[in-house]
Amino acid sequence: MSRTWKQRWTAGRALVDRRLRLQLRIFLAVFVVMVILVVARIFQDDVNPLWGLAGFAAGLALGFFVARTKILAWQPSEGMVVGTMDALGVIILVTCLAILVF
């Protein structure tokens, strides 16, 4: 018997660590808020849309670089995918945070 989409969704969620799912939800919320703010700024303040696209491209490039900070791996003992950080990931994260602060 074929499982419904809800059963497949629930089964898939059980395979991903709760903290990792929470982080993804936070990133999604920040992304949605930023897109809304950029679109509002373009229409209200008559900003050139190319600036918005340039910012999006720069953020995407930075995101590919910072994505290395978290390594996703299957954890047999827990029976799910978990995200861990290694030394290189910590160095990249600290460097990016230092650049953003200063």
C-alpha positions as CSV (number, residue, x, y, z in Angstrom):
1,M,0.0,0.0,0.0
2,S,1.3,3.4,-0.9
3,R,1.9,6.0,1.8
4,T,0.3,9.4,1.7
5,W,2.4,12.5,1.3
6,K,1.8,13.3,5.0
7,Q,3.2,10.0,6.1
8,R,6.3,10.4,3.9
9,W,6.8,13.9,5.2
10,T,6.6,12.8,8.8
11,A,8.9,9.9,8.2
12,G,11.4,12.2,6.5
13,R,11.3,14.8,9.3
14,A,12.2,12.1,11.8
15,L,15.5,11.5,9.9
16,V,16.7,15.1,10.4
17,D,17.9,16.5,13.7
18,R,15.4,18.9,15.3
19,R,18.1,21.6,15.9
20,L,19.0,21.5,12.2
21,R,15.4,21.9,11.2
22,L,15.1,24.9,13.5
23,Q,18.2,26.5,12.0
24,L,16.7,26.0,8.5
25,R,13.4,27.6,9.6
26,I,15.3,30.6,11.0
27,F,17.3,31.0,7.8
28,L,14.1,30.8,5.8
29,A,12.4,33.5,7.9
30,V,15.4,35.8,7.6
31,F,15.5,35.3,3.8
32,V,11.8,36.0,3.5
33,V,12.0,39.2,5.6
34,M,15.1,40.4,3.6
35,V,13.3,39.8,0.3
36,I,10.3,41.8,1.5
37,L,12.4,44.6,2.7
38,V,14.4,44.8,-0.6
39,V,11.3,44.7,-2.7
40,A,9.7,47.4,-0.6
41,R,12.8,49.6,-0.8
42,I,12.9,49.2,-4.6
43,F,9.3,50.3,-5.0
44,Q,9.1,53.0,-2.3
45,D,12.5,54.7,-2.7
46,D,12.9,54.2,-6.4
47,V,16.1,52.2,-6.0
48,N,17.6,50.6,-9.1
49,P,16.6,46.9,-9.1
50,L,20.2,46.1,-10.2
51,W,21.4,47.0,-6.7
52,G,19.0,44.5,-5.3
53,L,20.2,41.8,-7.7
54,A,23.8,42.6,-6.9
55,G,23.2,42.3,-3.2
56,F,21.4,39.0,-3.8
57,A,24.3,37.7,-5.9
58,A,26.8,38.8,-3.2
59,G,24.8,37.1,-0.5
60,L,24.5,34.0,-2.5
61,A,28.3,33.9,-3.1
62,L,28.9,34.5,0.6
63,G,26.4,31.8,1.4
64,F,28.2,29.2,-0.7
65,F,31.4,30.0,1.2
66,V,29.8,30.0,4.7
67,A,27.8,26.8,3.9
68,R,31.1,25.0,4.5
69,T,30.8,25.7,8.2
70,K,28.2,23.0,8.8
71,I,28.9,19.4,7.7
72,L,25.8,17.2,7.4
73,A,26.3,13.5,8.1
74,W,24.3,10.5,8.9
75,Q,24.7,9.5,12.6
76,P,24.0,5.8,12.9
77,S,23.8,5.9,16.7
78,E,21.0,8.5,16.6
79,G,19.5,7.3,13.3
80,M,19.3,10.7,11.7
81,V,21.1,13.4,9.8
82,V,23.0,15.8,12.1
83,G,25.1,18.9,11.4
84,T,28.5,19.2,13.0
85,M,31.2,21.8,12.7
86,D,34.9,21.1,12.2
87,A,37.9,23.3,12.8
88,L,37.8,24.8,9.3
89,G,34.1,25.5,9.6
90,V,34.7,27.4,12.9
91,I,37.5,29.4,11.3
92,I,35.3,30.4,8.4
93,L,32.4,31.3,10.7
94,V,34.6,33.5,13.0
95,T,36.2,35.2,10.0
96,C,32.8,36.0,8.4
97,L,31.5,37.3,11.8
98,A,34.7,39.5,12.2
99,I,34.2,40.9,8.7
100,L,30.6,41.7,9.4
101,V,31.4,43.4,12.8
102,F,34.3,45.5,11.6
